[in-house]
Amino acid sequence: MSELNREQAWNLLTEYNQDQFHLYHAKVVEGIMKWKRFCSQPMNFRA
């Protein structure tokens, strides 16, 4: 199975689901996953 990029995934989602709640929920989940990925990266504050 090939990987989907963000645009392809959104097109697939909206093809089968037009409910605004579910589309909003998908965007919220995407934002949470991006935040979680950011927070899991080690921070290096060396100058």
N, CA, C and O atoms as a GROMACS GRO file, in nm:
protein
  188
    1MET      N    1   0.085  -0.119   0.000
    1MET     CA    2   0.000   0.000   0.000
    1MET      C    3   0.088   0.125   0.000
    1MET      O    4   0.182   0.134   0.079
    2SER      N    5   0.059   0.217  -0.088
    2SER     CA    6   0.140   0.340  -0.094
    2SER      C    7   0.093   0.439   0.012
    2SER      O    8  -0.022   0.434   0.058
    3GLU      N    9   0.182   0.528   0.049
    3GLU     CA   10   0.149   0.630   0.148
    3GLU      C   11   0.069   0.742   0.083
    3GLU      O   12   0.088   0.774  -0.034
    4LEU      N   13  -0.019   0.802   0.162
    4LEU     CA   14  -0.098   0.916   0.116
    4LEU      C   15  -0.034   1.045   0.167
    4LEU      O   16   0.016   1.049   0.279
    5ASN      N   17  -0.036   1.148   0.085
    5ASN     CA   18   0.002   1.278   0.137
    5ASN      C   19  -0.122   1.343   0.197
    5ASN      O   20  -0.231   1.287   0.188
    6ARG      N   21  -0.106   1.459   0.257
    6ARG     CA   22  -0.216   1.524   0.327
    6ARG      C   23  -0.333   1.555   0.233
    6ARG      O   24  -0.448   1.532   0.268
    7GLU      N   25  -0.303   1.605   0.114
    7GLU     CA   26  -0.408   1.640   0.018
    7GLU      C   27  -0.486   1.517  -0.027
    7GLU      O   28  -0.609   1.521  -0.036
    8GLN      N   29  -0.415   1.408  -0.055
    8GLN     CA   30  -0.483   1.286  -0.097
    8GLN      C   31  -0.571   1.231   0.015
    8GLN      O   32  -0.682   1.184  -0.010
    9ALA      N   33  -0.522   1.236   0.136
    9ALA     CA   34  -0.601   1.187   0.250
    9ALA      C   35  -0.726   1.272   0.269
    9ALA      O   36  -0.833   1.218   0.296
   10TRP      N   37  -0.712   1.403   0.256
   10TRP     CA   38  -0.828   1.491   0.271
   10TRP      C   39  -0.931   1.466   0.160
   10TRP      O   40  -1.051   1.462   0.186
   11ASN      N   41  -0.883   1.448   0.038
   11ASN     CA   42  -0.974   1.420  -0.073
   11ASN      C   43  -1.049   1.289  -0.052
   11ASN      O   44  -1.169   1.280  -0.080
   12LEU      N   45  -0.979   1.188  -0.003
   12LEU     CA   46  -1.042   1.060   0.025
   12LEU      C   47  -1.147   1.074   0.136
   12LEU      O   48  -1.256   1.019   0.127
   13LEU      N   49  -1.112   1.147   0.240
   13LEU     CA   50  -1.206   1.168   0.351
   13LEU      C   51  -1.332   1.241   0.304
   13LEU      O   52  -1.443   1.200   0.336
   14THR      N   53  -1.313   1.348   0.229
   14THR     CA   54  -1.428   1.427   0.187
   14THR      C   55  -1.510   1.358   0.078
   14THR      O   56  -1.627   1.392   0.056
   15GLU      N   57  -1.450   1.263   0.009
   15GLU     CA   58  -1.526   1.187  -0.091
   15GLU      C   59  -1.634   1.102  -0.024
   15GLU      O   60  -1.744   1.086  -0.078
   16TYR      N   61  -1.603   1.048   0.093
   16TYR     CA   62  -1.695   0.958   0.160
   16TYR      C   63  -1.766   1.020   0.280
   16TYR      O   64  -1.857   0.958   0.336
   17ASN      N   65  -1.727   1.139   0.321
   17ASN     CA   66  -1.786   1.198   0.440
   17ASN      C   67  -1.794   1.350   0.423
   17ASN      O   68  -1.692   1.417   0.412
   18GLN      N   69  -1.914   1.403   0.421
   18GLN     CA   70  -1.933   1.547   0.410
   18GLN      C   71  -1.983   1.610   0.539
   18GLN      O   72  -2.008   1.730   0.544
   19ASP      N   73  -1.997   1.530   0.644
   19ASP     CA   74  -2.046   1.581   0.772
   19ASP      C   75  -1.943   1.678   0.830
   19ASP      O   76  -1.828   1.641   0.854
   20GLN      N   77  -1.984   1.803   0.854
   20GLN     CA   78  -1.893   1.908   0.901
   20GLN      C   79  -1.828   1.871   1.035
   20GLN      O   80  -1.712   1.904   1.058
   21PHE      N   81  -1.902   1.804   1.122
   21PHE     CA   82  -1.844   1.764   1.251
   21PHE      C   83  -1.725   1.672   1.229
   21PHE      O   84  -1.621   1.690   1.292
   22HIS      N   85  -1.739   1.574   1.142
   22HIS     CA   86  -1.631   1.478   1.120
   22HIS      C   87  -1.510   1.544   1.051
   22HIS      O   88  -1.396   1.510   1.081
   23LEU      N   89  -1.536   1.637   0.960
   23LEU     CA   90  -1.426   1.706   0.893
   23LEU      C   91  -1.351   1.795   0.993
   23LEU      O   92  -1.228   1.802   0.991
   24TYR      N   93  -1.427   1.863   1.080
   24TYR     CA   94  -1.364   1.944   1.185
   24TYR      C   95  -1.284   1.855   1.280
   24TYR      O   96  -1.172   1.890   1.318
   25HIS      N   97  -1.341   1.743   1.317
   25HIS     CA   98  -1.273   1.649   1.406
   25HIS      C   99  -1.141   1.601   1.345
   25HIS      O  100  -1.040   1.590   1.415
   26ALA      N  101  -1.141   1.574   1.215
   26ALA     CA  102  -1.019   1.530   1.147
   26ALA      C  103  -0.911   1.637   1.156
   26ALA      O  104  -0.794   1.605   1.177
   27LYS      N  105  -0.949   1.764   1.140
   27LYS     CA  106  -0.851   1.873   1.150
   27LYS      C  107  -0.798   1.889   1.292
   27LYS      O  108  -0.680   1.918   1.312
   28VAL      N  109  -0.886   1.869   1.391
   28VAL     CA  110  -0.843   1.877   1.532
   28VAL      C  111  -0.744   1.765   1.562
   28VAL      O  112  -0.641   1.789   1.625
   29VAL      N  113  -0.775   1.645   1.518
   29VAL     CA  114  -0.684   1.532   1.541
   29VAL      C  115  -0.550   1.556   1.473
   29VAL      O  116  -0.445   1.525   1.530
   30GLU      N  117  -0.552   1.610   1.352
   30GLU     CA  118  -0.426   1.642   1.282
   30GLU      C  119  -0.343   1.740   1.364
   30GLU      O  120  -0.222   1.722   1.378
   31GLY      N  121  -0.406   1.844   1.417
   31GLY     CA  122  -0.335   1.943   1.497
   31GLY      C  123  -0.277   1.882   1.624
   31GLY      O  124  -0.165   1.915   1.662
   32ILE      N  125  -0.351   1.793   1.688
   32ILE     CA  126  -0.302   1.728   1.810
   32ILE      C  127  -0.182   1.639   1.777
   32ILE      O  128  -0.085   1.637   1.852
   33MET      N  129  -0.188   1.567   1.667
   33MET     CA  130  -0.077   1.479   1.628
   33MET      C  131   0.049   1.560   1.595
   33MET      O  132   0.160   1.520   1.629
   34LYS      N  133   0.031   1.675   1.529
   34LYS     CA  134   0.147   1.762   1.501
   34LYS      C  135   0.206   1.815   1.630
   34LYS      O  136   0.328   1.819   1.645
   35TRP      N  137   0.122   1.856   1.725
   35TRP     CA  138   0.169   1.907   1.854
   35TRP      C  139   0.242   1.797   1.930
   35TRP      O  140   0.348   1.821   1.988
   36LYS      N  141   0.186   1.676   1.930
   36LYS     CA  142   0.249   1.564   2.000
   36LYS      C  143   0.384   1.532   1.940
   36LYS      O  144   0.480   1.503   2.012
   37ARG      N  145   0.394   1.536   1.807
   37ARG     CA  146   0.522   1.510   1.741
   37ARG      C  147   0.624   1.618   1.780
   37ARG      O  148   0.740   1.587   1.808
   38PHE      N  149   0.580   1.745   1.782
   38PHE     CA  150   0.669   1.854   1.821
   38PHE      C  151   0.717   1.837   1.965
   38PHE      O  152   0.836   1.857   1.994
   39CYS      N  153   0.627   1.801   2.055
   39CYS     CA  154   0.662   1.788   2.197
   39CYS      C  155   0.750   1.668   2.224
   39CYS      O  156   0.821   1.665   2.325
   40SER      N  157   0.748   1.569   2.137
   40SER     CA  158   0.829   1.449   2.161
   40SER      C  159   0.972   1.464   2.112
   40SER      O  160   1.057   1.378   2.140
   41GLN      N  161   1.001   1.572   2.039
   41GLN     CA  162   1.136   1.593   1.989
   41GLN      C  163   1.222   1.652   2.100
   41GLN      O  164   1.179   1.742   2.172
   42PRO      N  165   1.344   1.600   2.115
   42PRO     CA  166   1.432   1.658   2.216
   42PRO      C  167   1.469   1.802   2.182
   42PRO      O  168   1.493   1.836   2.066
   43MET      N  169   1.473   1.886   2.283
   43MET     CA  170   1.505   2.026   2.262
   43MET      C  171   1.652   2.047   2.294
   43MET      O  172   1.702   2.003   2.398
   44ASN      N  173   1.721   2.115   2.205
   44ASN     CA  174   1.862   2.144   2.224
   44ASN      C  175   1.876   2.296   2.230
   44ASN      O  176   1.863   2.364   2.128
   45PHE      N  177   1.902   2.349   2.348
   45PHE     CA  178   1.910   2.493   2.366
   45PHE      C  179   2.053   2.545   2.370
   45PHE      O  180   2.076   2.656   2.418
   46ARG      N  181   2.147   2.469   2.320
   46ARG     CA  182   2.286   2.515   2.319
   46ARG      C  183   2.304   2.626   2.218
   46ARG      O  184   2.246   2.624   2.109
   47ALA      N  185   2.383   2.722   2.255
   47ALA     CA  186   2.407   2.836   2.166
   47ALA      C  187   2.522   2.809   2.073
   47ALA      O  188   2.556   2.894   1.991
   0.00000   0.00000   0.00000
